Structures are given as C-alpha cells and as structure tokens.
Amino acid sequence: MKKLPIIAIIGRPNVGKSTLFNRLAKERKAIVNDMPGVTRDRIFHEVELDSGVSVLFTDTGGLEPSTSDYILAQMRTQTLIALKEADLVVMMVDAKQGLTAMDIEVANVVRKSARPVILAANKVDIKGAAHNISDFFQLGFQEMIPISSAHGDGMGQLKETIMKLLNLEPIEIETENLSEETDSEDLPPEYSISIIGKPNVGKSSLLNRLLGEERALVSDIPGTTRDAVDAKLKYHGRTFRFIDTAGIRRKAKVSHFVEKISVLHAQQNIEKSDFVLMLIDSSQDTSLQDANISGYAHNHYKNVIILFNKWDLIEKDTGTVKKFEEQIRQKMKFLKYAPILFISAKTGQRVTRILPLIDKITEQATLKIPTSKLNQYLANATGKHRPPTQSGRFLKFFYITQTGTMPLTFTIFTNSKKPPHFSYQRYLENSLRNEFNLTNVPIKLLFRNRREARELPAARRKRKS
C-alpha cells in the first residue's frame, strides 16, 4: 500500500486547528473548545483532496516554543514529532487577533523543519479580521490562504494548494474495467481495538508499548488523554487499529465540559470497536467503576480482554494470580468469556501476548457455522432440557441460523412473541459455547416468532401495492 503524504496542522494554542481538522475530516474527531490546551496528542485522519488523491492530516496541540509546564512540554514534543513526520505544514494563525509574538516564535520553529508551508489565516469571517491579514506576510511564507475553519471558507483553495506543493494529480478511475467482484474480500480485514479504563491506569503507555513509539502523551496526571488517539498495526495479515481513549470516571465526578466530551468520545469508540482492552490497575482494588466501564463494552457485545496493568508493582506468591482471577470473576460475572492477562505496559511484561490473543479471539468471532450443525446442536440442547412454558403454553424452537459475526449472532425461530426466560437463554448460550468451542467471545442470541417472520414479506408487498 502506498504511503500517504502527511500534512501537519501547526499553530499556537486556540487558533482553530481542531476545528479545521474536523472540517476536513467531515466529523467531530477532535474535541473543540475555547480553552487553550484541549488537544494534546497527535490525531490522524485520511482526507480525500480530489478524485483518487488522499492525504493524512495530523491535528496537534498548541505549540508553545518555551514552557516549564510538564503537559505543555509534552505537547510540544508531540508537535515536533508531527513536524518531523510531515511532508507539508499548514501553519494556522488567528486573523481576528492579528500577528502575535508567539506566532513569530512558532513560525521560526516551523521554518527550521524545512518543509513546504501554507499559512492559513483563520477566522476571516469575523468582522474586521480581513484587515489584519497583511500583517502575516511578515512571517515570510509565500503561500497564504484566508480561511474560516468554522464555516468552510477557503477549503477548496487550501486543498488545491496542498496538491500543487506536493505535485499531486487527480486520478481518473475507469469504472468500466472494475469487476463487481473486486472486492473487499481481497483486502486484508481491519479491526478496531479500544483501550479503555479509569484515568491513569496506563492506557497511553500500553498504546506506546504496542506501537514501539511515543505516539500518545503519557503523564501521571489523571485526564492527560482527551481526544481518542488511534494508530494502525499489522499482524498476521490483519490490520488492527488501536484507539487510546480518555479515562472514564464516575458521572458524579465529571463536571468539566471537555471531560464530558472526552468520556462521550470514549463511549462512542467502544460502540464502534470490534475489541476492547479493559485496563485495570493491579496496585488498586478493582472498583465498581471498573465493572461499569467493562459492562458498557459487554452490553454492546464487544470482544473484551481484561488486562491487569502495573503487575510489576505487585508482590507475588504462588497463589497471587489465582486470587486476582477469582476476585475479578466474582465482581464481573458477566465477563466470564473474557480472557485475563497480567501485564506491565511500563516494562513490557507479557505485552507481546496481547496480539496473539486478539488473533485467537478473531478466529472465534469470525467463525461461520453451517445451519445444519446449528440445528443439530439446538435439537440436542432442547432434548436435554425442554424449553419452559409461557402463559401455560409450551415453547417450541423450530430452527436456528447464524445471522452475524463480530459479534457472533444467532437467530432462533420460535412459536412465541416473547423470548424465553433469561435462565434458559443462558443455558442455550453456554451449551452453544461448549458445542463449538466459543470460549472467549460474546454471543448474541435473537428470538423471533416464526409466524411474524413469514408474514413480514407479505405485509411489505401489501404496503407497496
């Protein structure tokens, strides 16, 4: 696969970098707020500039060339890495405020990178801002474009200029020569993996350890990660996209707007993910909040791996592992299928076991079971334990079929409009796991009335006529 050109969006704090990034990405991927320093990590998104021409945009935190603050210094390091990786830089300035001393400092840093630079004068839609644009020529950059990242003004010119400076040409795609079978089946599958947990349990450290680079900002200060930071990793022909999410605290403790948005983004990423790495701090007791976070993933039928991090800090004897496993199984009975690993993101202890485990779970979660085998299982299961009665009527199961993977989904057709009692559903799930060795994945059982399933197509035809 051809490497995409990287475009870094650089500028002092609060000039609208994340707003521009979201505008180009066409989604609210970065958190936007008037408070400086909201964006901290590098965030990437692929953007199509023209037909067949795509680039990778990087949103960065505000660059403060000199600071003694630890978080700001780490943000500066992340921005400098983005500069080094970039093929082109979009330096943003605030046309409303005009040229500032910090803009000049940032320009000096950008100039040292020896990358092509486009100066984007933002907020030109605000009254009086256009009068300040000429001042920015003092920075010495040849390409300057007035834009409004909030309203989309200047986006076309910005894309055209990027293509010109990088010598990119639109590609005409001959659709006639494309076979209908060309297909996504020939492409390696991509799965998304969210790293979740309470604040300060080591999520960013784990992401950096898995990638072998300092991709996410790491600090002992809880709440350091705000935006979801994602990165791709290839393993055994599969592509895994890891997402480092913000720490999720109890609702009662979340008061600031930025943290609320961070938690919302974390929950949305869990919903979109195929896998979840649930990090728990080994040096602290497993809490109700740990159960609540993992319960959110379980309720959305995600493949969960429980990771006890900071295992290097624990004094151990022969029964320590068993003790931890028993405690977690007791507090999270709903995650009986989730495998457990004891790791240290700091030292790398057992981190190398995570990818093979994900690979193993993928095999189970994408398994396709023939309908004939499923119906043989159903006959055996209902033969051993008859379904319970409902309203004095015997519940009958006619047949079962697999209707989805990731998560594994099975639909059972019955003579009732209501599903069976949850205890019988649990029996069917457990026997299904044992029959097909589905030990490490969630299973979604759907129950559907056979008469309704037969009448549905006829009802649709009637409505159309």
C-alpha positions in Angstrom: 0.0 0.0 0.0 1.3 3.4 -1.0 2.3 5.7 1.9 0.0 8.8 2.1 1.6 12.2 2.3 1.3 13.7 5.8 0.0 17.2 6.4 0.6 18.6 9.9 -1.6 21.4 11.2 0.6 23.5 13.5 0.0 26.7 15.4 -0.1 28.4 18.8 -2.9 27.4 21.1 -6.6 28.3 20.3 -6.2 29.4 16.7 -8.7 26.8 15.4 -6.5 23.8 14.5 -9.0 21.2 15.7 -11.9 23.0 14.0 -10.1 22.8 10.7 -9.1 19.2 11.3 -12.8 18.3 11.9 -13.9 20.3 8.9 -11.5 18.4 6.7 -12.3 15.0 8.3 -16.1 15.8 8.0 -16.7 14.5 11.5 -16.1 15.7 15.1 -13.0 13.7 15.7 -11.1 16.2 17.7 -12.6 18.0 20.8 -13.1 21.7 20.1 -13.3 24.2 23.0 -12.2 27.8 23.5 -10.0 26.8 26.4 -6.3 26.5 25.2 -4.6 23.2 25.5 -7.6 20.9 24.9 -5.8 19.0 22.1 -2.7 17.2 23.5 -1.9 14.2 21.4 -1.4 13.8 17.6 -4.6 12.8 15.9 -4.7 11.5 12.3 -7.4 11.3 9.7 -7.3 10.4 6.0 -8.8 13.1 3.8 -9.6 12.9 0.0 -8.4 16.1 -1.7 -9.6 15.2 -5.2 -10.5 12.1 -7.2 -8.1 9.4 -6.1 -5.9 11.7 -4.2 -5.8 11.3 -0.4 -3.5 12.7 2.3 -3.2 12.1 6.1 -3.9 15.2 8.2 -2.4 15.5 11.7 -4.0 17.6 14.3 -1.6 18.8 17.0 -1.7 20.5 20.3 -0.9 24.2 20.6 2.8 24.8 20.2 4.4 26.9 22.9 8.0 27.1 22.0 9.2 27.7 25.6 7.4 26.4 28.6 8.2 24.9 32.0 4.8 23.2 32.4 5.1 19.4 32.0 2.0 18.8 30.0 2.7 21.7 27.6 6.3 20.5 27.2 5.0 17.0 26.3 2.5 18.6 23.8 5.5 20.5 22.3 7.3 17.2 21.9 4.3 15.6 20.2 4.1 18.6 17.8 7.8 18.5 17.0 7.4 14.8 16.1 4.5 15.7 13.8 6.7 18.3 12.1 9.4 15.8 11.6 6.9 13.3 10.1 5.1 15.8 7.9 5.6 16.3 4.1 3.9 19.7 4.3 2.8 22.0 7.1 -0.3 24.1 7.4 0.5 26.8 9.9 -2.6 28.4 11.4 -2.9 31.9 12.7 -5.8 33.9 14.0 -6.8 36.7 11.7 -9.2 38.1 14.3 -6.3 38.7 16.8 -3.7 39.5 14.2 0.0 38.7 14.3 1.4 37.9 17.8 4.8 37.4 19.2 4.0 33.7 19.7 3.0 33.4 16.0 6.6 34.6 15.2 8.1 32.0 17.6 6.0 29.2 16.1 7.0 30.3 12.5 10.6 30.1 13.5 10.2 26.5 14.7 8.2 25.6 11.5 10.8 27.2 9.3 13.6 25.0 10.8 11.7 21.9 9.7 12.5 22.8 6.0 9.0 21.6 5.0 6.7 23.3 2.5 4.4 25.7 4.4 0.9 27.0 3.8 0.0 29.9 6.1 -3.8 29.6 6.9 -5.2 32.8 8.3 -8.3 31.6 10.1 -11.5 33.3 11.3 -11.6 35.7 8.3 -15.4 35.5 8.5 -15.3 37.7 11.7 -15.9 41.4 11.1 -12.6 43.4 10.9 -10.4 40.2 10.7 -9.6 40.7 7.0 -7.7 44.0 7.8 -5.1 42.0 9.8 -4.2 39.6 7.1 -1.5 41.7 5.5 0.5 41.7 8.8 1.1 37.9 8.4 3.3 38.5 5.4 6.0 39.4 7.9 6.4 35.7 8.7 7.9 35.2 5.2 5.8 32.4 3.9 4.9 32.6 0.2 1.6 30.7 0.4 -1.1 32.3 2.5 -4.8 31.4 2.3 -7.6 33.2 4.2 -9.9 30.6 5.6 -12.8 30.1 8.1 -12.5 26.6 9.6 -15.9 27.1 11.3 -17.8 27.9 8.1 -15.6 26.1 5.5 -14.4 29.2 3.6 -11.2 28.7 1.7 -11.2 24.8 2.0 -11.1 24.4 -1.8 -8.2 26.7 -2.2 -6.4 25.0 0.7 -6.8 21.6 -0.9 -5.7 22.9 -4.4 -2.6 24.5 -2.9 -1.6 21.3 -1.0 -1.9 19.3 -4.2 0.2 21.9 -6.1 3.0 22.0 -3.5 3.1 18.2 -3.2 2.8 17.6 -7.0 -0.3 15.5 -6.6 -2.6 14.9 -9.6 -6.2 13.7 -9.7 -6.6 10.1 -10.8 -9.3 9.2 -13.2 -10.8 5.9 -12.2 -12.1 3.7 -15.1 -15.2 2.2 -13.6 -15.9 0.0 -16.7 -12.8 -2.0 -16.1 -13.6 -2.7 -12.4 -15.1 -6.1 -11.8 -18.1 -6.2 -9.5 -16.2 -8.9 -7.6 -13.2 -6.7 -6.8 -13.7 -6.8 -3.7 -13.2 -6.1 -0.3 -12.7 -9.8 0.3 -9.3 -9.5 -1.4 -8.2 -6.8 1.0 -6.9 -7.7 4.5 -9.6 -7.2 7.1 -9.2 -4.3 9.5 -10.4 -4.5 13.1 -10.6 -1.7 15.7 -9.5 -2.1 19.3 -10.3 0.4 22.0 -8.1 0.7 25.1 -10.4 1.6 28.0 -10.3 2.1 31.7 -10.3 4.6 34.5 -8.0 7.6 34.4 -4.3 6.9 35.0 -4.3 3.1 34.6 -1.7 3.1 31.8 -3.8 3.2 28.6 -1.4 5.6 26.7 1.6 3.7 28.0 0.2 0.5 26.6 -0.5 2.0 23.2 3.1 3.4 23.0 4.4 0.0 24.0 2.4 -1.9 21.4 3.5 0.6 18.7 7.1 0.8 19.8 6.9 4.6 19.7 5.8 7.6 21.8 2.5 8.1 20.0 0.4 9.1 23.0 1.2 11.6 25.7 1.9 9.9 29.0 1.7 11.5 32.4 0.9 10.6 36.0 -1.7 13.4 35.9 -5.2 11.8 35.5 -7.1 13.0 32.4 -4.0 13.6 30.3 -5.6 11.9 27.3 -8.7 13.8 26.0 -9.0 13.0 22.3 -9.1 9.4 21.1 -5.6 8.6 19.7 -5.6 5.9 17.1 -2.8 4.1 15.2 -2.7 1.0 12.9 -0.6 -2.1 13.4 -0.4 -5.1 11.1 -0.2 -8.6 12.5 -0.6 -12.0 10.7 -2.2 -10.4 7.6 -4.7 -8.4 9.6 -4.7 -4.7 10.3 -5.6 -3.7 13.9 -6.4 -0.1 14.6 -5.7 0.7 18.2 -7.7 3.6 19.9 -6.4 5.1 23.1 -9.5 6.6 24.8 -9.8 9.1 27.7 -10.1 7.7 31.2 -13.7 7.3 32.3 -14.6 8.5 35.8 -17.9 8.1 37.7 -20.6 10.5 36.3 -20.8 12.3 39.6 -17.1 13.3 39.4 -17.3 14.5 35.8 -18.1 18.3 35.7 -15.9 20.0 33.1 -17.3 20.2 29.6 -14.1 18.9 28.0 -14.0 15.8 30.2 -17.7 15.2 29.4 -17.0 15.3 25.7 -13.9 13.1 26.2 -16.0 10.4 28.0 -18.7 10.6 25.3 -16.0 10.1 22.6 -14.6 7.1 24.6 -18.1 5.5 24.8 -18.6 6.1 21.0 -15.3 4.5 20.3 -16.3 1.4 22.4 -19.5 1.1 20.4 -17.6 1.3 17.1 -14.8 -1.1 18.1 -14.6 -4.8 17.5 -12.3 -5.5 20.5 -11.9 -3.8 23.9 -8.8 -4.0 26.1 -10.1 -3.3 29.6 -7.2 -2.0 31.7 -7.3 -2.3 35.5 -4.7 -1.0 37.9 -3.3 -4.1 39.7 -2.0 -1.9 42.5 -5.5 -0.8 43.4 -8.6 -2.8 44.3 -11.0 -3.5 41.4 -13.8 -1.0 41.8 -17.4 -0.6 40.8 -16.3 1.8 38.2 -14.1 -0.8 36.6 -17.2 -3.1 36.4 -19.3 -0.2 35.0 -16.8 0.5 32.2 -16.4 -3.1 31.2 -20.1 -3.6 31.5 -20.6 -0.9 28.8 -18.4 -2.9 26.5 -20.2 -6.2 27.4 -23.7 -4.6 26.8 -22.6 -3.7 23.2 -21.3 -7.3 22.6 -17.6 -6.4 22.3 -14.8 -8.9 22.5 -13.2 -8.0 25.8 -9.7 -8.8 27.1 -9.1 -7.9 30.8 -5.6 -6.6 31.4 -4.2 -6.2 34.9 -1.6 -3.5 34.3 1.3 -2.4 36.6 1.8 -6.1 37.5 5.5 -5.3 38.2 4.4 -3.4 41.3 2.7 -6.4 42.9 4.4 -8.6 45.5 3.5 -12.2 44.4 3.5 -15.7 45.7 2.2 -18.9 44.1 -1.5 -18.0 44.7 -1.5 -14.4 43.6 -2.7 -14.8 40.0 -5.5 -17.2 41.1 -6.6 -14.7 43.8 -6.8 -11.9 41.3 -8.7 -14.0 38.8 -11.2 -15.2 41.4 -11.8 -11.6 42.5 -12.4 -10.3 39.0 -14.7 -13.2 38.0 -16.7 -12.6 41.2 -17.1 -8.8 40.5 -17.6 -9.2 36.8 -19.6 -12.4 36.3 -20.9 -11.1 33.0 -17.4 -11.3 31.6 -16.8 -14.9 32.2 -15.8 -15.3 28.5 -13.2 -12.6 28.7 -9.6 -13.8 28.9 -7.3 -12.2 31.5 -3.6 -11.1 31.1 -1.3 -9.7 33.8 1.0 -7.2 32.2 3.2 -4.2 32.7 3.0 -1.5 30.0 6.0 0.2 31.6 8.4 -2.8 31.4 6.7 -4.7 28.5 6.0 -7.7 30.7 3.6 -10.1 28.7 2.5 -7.2 26.4 3.7 -9.4 23.5 0.9 -11.9 24.4 -1.8 -9.4 23.6 -1.7 -9.6 19.7 -1.7 -13.4 19.6 -4.7 -13.4 22.0 -6.5 -11.0 19.8 -5.7 -13.2 16.8 -7.2 -16.2 18.6 -10.3 -14.3 19.5 -10.7 -13.1 15.9 -10.8 -16.7 14.7 -13.7 -17.4 17.1 -15.5 -14.1 16.5 -15.5 -14.6 12.7 -16.4 -18.3 12.7 -19.2 -19.2 10.4 -21.2 -22.3 11.5 -23.3 -24.3 9.0 -27.0 -24.1 9.7 -27.2 -27.9 9.7 -24.8 -28.2 12.6 -26.6 -25.4 14.5 -29.9 -27.2 14.2 -28.3 -30.4 15.4 -27.0 -28.5 18.4 -30.4 -27.0 19.0 -32.1 -30.4 18.9 -29.6 -31.8 21.4 -29.9 -28.8 23.7 -33.7 -28.7 23.8 -33.7 -32.5 24.1 -31.6 -32.4 27.3 -33.6 -29.5 28.8 -37.0 -28.8 27.5 -37.9 -25.1 27.0 -40.1 -23.6 29.7 -43.8 -22.9 29.3 -45.0 -19.4 28.6 -48.5 -18.4 29.8 -49.4 -22.1 30.1 -48.2 -22.9 26.5 -45.2 -25.0 25.6 -42.4 -23.0 23.9 -41.2 -24.6 20.7 -37.9 -23.9 18.9 -38.2 -24.5 15.1 -34.7 -23.8 13.9 -31.6 -21.7 14.4 -29.3 -19.9 11.9 -26.3 -17.7 12.2 -27.1 -14.1 11.3 -23.8 -12.3 12.0 -20.2 -12.3 13.1 -18.2 -9.8 15.2 -20.2 -10.3 17.4 -21.4 -13.9 16.7 -25.1 -13.5 16.3 -27.7 -16.4 16.1 -31.4 -16.1 15.5 -33.8 -18.8 16.8 -37.3 -19.0 15.4 -40.0 -19.9 17.9 -43.8 -20.1 18.3 -43.8 -17.2 20.8 -43.6 -13.4 20.5 -41.6 -13.3 23.7 -38.0 -14.6 24.3 -37.6 -17.4 26.8 -36.7 -16.8 30.4 -33.2 -15.4 30.8 -32.0 -18.5 32.6 -32.9 -20.7 29.6 -31.2 -18.2 27.3 -28.1 -18.5 29.4 -28.4 -22.3 29.2 -28.6 -22.1 25.4 -25.6 -19.7 25.3 -23.4 -21.9 27.5 -24.2 -25.1 25.5 -23.5 -23.2 22.3 -20.1 -22.2 23.6 -19.3 -25.8 24.6 -20.5 -27.3 21.4 -18.4 -25.0 19.1 -15.6 -24.0 21.4 -16.6 -20.4 21.6 -14.8 -19.8 24.9 -13.5 -16.2 24.5 -16.2 -14.3 22.6 -19.6 -12.7 23.4 -22.7 -14.4 21.9 -25.8 -12.6 20.8 -29.0 -14.7 20.8 -32.1 -13.3 19.0 -35.5 -14.9 19.2 -38.1 -14.3 16.5 -41.6 -15.6 16.1 -41.8 -17.8 13.0 -45.3 -16.6 12.0 -44.2 -13.0 12.1 -41.1 -13.8 10.0 -43.3 -15.5 7.4 -45.9 -12.7 7.3 -43.3 -9.8 7.1 -42.6 -10.1 3.4 -46.3 -10.3 2.6 -47.0 -7.2 4.7 -44.3 -5.3 2.9 -45.8 -6.3 -0.5 -49.2 -5.1 0.7 -47.8 -1.7 1.7 -46.1 -1.3 -1.6 -49.2 -2.0 -3.6 
